[in-house]
Amino acid sequence: MFGNFIYFIVALLIYSTYQPSEQTNFVLLDTIVFFLSLTLLFFILSKRQFARIANQADHRGHEVLDQQFSSALTRQSILAIALFALDIYGLNLSSFFTGIGLFDIIPTLEALFFMALFVGYLVIIWSNAYDAYRLIYGAQISRRAYVSSNIAFSIPILLPWLLLSGIADLILALPFDLPRQVLSSPEGEAAYFLFFLLAVAVLGPLIIQKFWRCRPLENGYYRQRIEAICQQANLKYADILYWPIFGGRMITAGVMGLVSRFRYILVTDALLRILSPEEVDAVIGHEIGHVKKRHLLFYLFFFIGYMLITYATFDLIIYLIIFSEPLYRFVFTTGISRATVTTGLSSLAIIFNFLIYFRYIFGYFMRNFERQADAFVYTLFASAAPLITTFQKIVSVSGNSADKPNWHHFSIRQRVNFLRRCEADRTWVDRHDRKVRISIAIYAAAMVLIGGIGYQLNFGQAGKQLNEKFFETAILSAIDRDEENSAGLYGMLGDLYFGRNSFDQAISAYRAALDLEPDNTIVLNNYAWLLATCADPALRNPELALTLAKKAVAIDPSAHVLDTLAESLFVNGKIGHAIETARIALDKATSNRAYYAEQLEKFQAAIESPTAD
């Protein structure tokens, strides 16, 4: 089930990182034909694979079939992700939605449509997998209940994103400037995200339990018993609920909620029906352990940590892609645009980053938190024997292998072996608690380091240098592809070199731009300013600066161009003319008037100079 969390987030990343293209790879009719054909092919492949497993139910061992079924689900889910990526990047499906009024105003609606498409692919898998699932595990559940339970368990994964993105769209759509300005700023966006994440973490369980159609556990023996254990552990909660996942036929329980007012303890019918009272106590003790060890709060911090890592490494990912020239040489031979390639590769890098983080870092803590919650039963009970027998019953009833690998749980055999070690020597509990504390401390230190790196990349000198290198590489690559029509690009390159005080390179770039386009006002103006004010006296050329500035003003007599002419007149000793020009520039200026006033004052202060006109 937790695998679906990964699949949904990857699909969301695929969609959200794609930039719609004005030119699609295929016309609309061809796109529809390709889309339907690929979907039909996916359905056929999925049906055949699960039918093949179902046909072996009478000939293969249960453990082998269990492994084959799990592997097939994983392969089909990955294929669904690949098909969804092909829809987005190959068929450019989202590009055909550009210009639809409601989707333009509230982009989350379009994203929701494509997430529904991905859910549709998963529904194909679950529907085709049902027969094999029923035969292998002996499940007494309908196809509809099996599919709907998978959907119901998975959809809340998208709830935080849906609310976060949807409310932001509404704020931006409303005719109020202040909220839009706040939300459009990096600081406001970060504050909104953190506030909303906390709100969802607190209030989310209230919505999720209603979405899952949970109902209160009736008053009686088991409710009284669970209430007594919670009272013993001093655990406050909102309610104890039936959890109807897979028709309540799974032996499982859960707890959700950061604060007691919105904290719910979930139990399935099978848990209460199959387990003994002592075993139910042990399972509830395990769930209480998650709360007492603050695992739910740590999960929230780990999610914020992922956002921090993404923020810190995104620019690095883009730089690595841009600097991968051998890859681009190959790509350019195919005729694919650099923007498309950059977007696609950056999307792959972000997805890879997500998979590594959640599979290995988040998964590591989930496994060890589960083990820590297992060991918490010793805080409430003298022995963990009932929890051990619970695990054994789960293996027996579910038909899953005790050694079945799991990225977010240790295998049942590993969990049982750990508890047996604790039964013989309780110091294993303290050892594991210490291991978790050390791991969290290392993680926190790493986040501080990564946060510092992220700050430097985005706001520090190192980030500025990398950005400059990035733009230089991008500009040079664009010039190489179309050198004859690159006057503006050479001008941008000159500005970049000028900004980093590489004056010789800036002059060469400006000259190259003017050779291609002699009347480019921006280049004329910036080149004149460099020649008039260059920090290296050897490179100053007041006469040429004045010539270039006069030519620029003749084409575009705007305030900043007139300011360059005034500066050029000033360095040539024509102070009277510089003052006149500076006054005109100040009159025309509609912004930054303080700067133009300072320039005028500077020229007026030099009026007594012997070189003045």
PyMOL commands that set and color helices and strands:
alter all, ss='L'
color gray80, all
select helices_A, chain A and resi 2-16+28-55+62-90+93-97+101-105+107-137+143-173+177-184+186-211+221-232+245-248+260-262+269-274+277-292+295-322+325-332+338-375+377-380+385-398+412-424+427-459+461-481+483-485+487-499+503-516+521-533+537-539+542-555+559-571+575-588+593-605
alter helices_A, ss='H'
color red, helices_A
select strands_A, chain A and resi 215-216+239-242+253-256+264-267
alter strands_A, ss='S'
color yellow, strands_A
deselect
rebuild
show_as cartoon
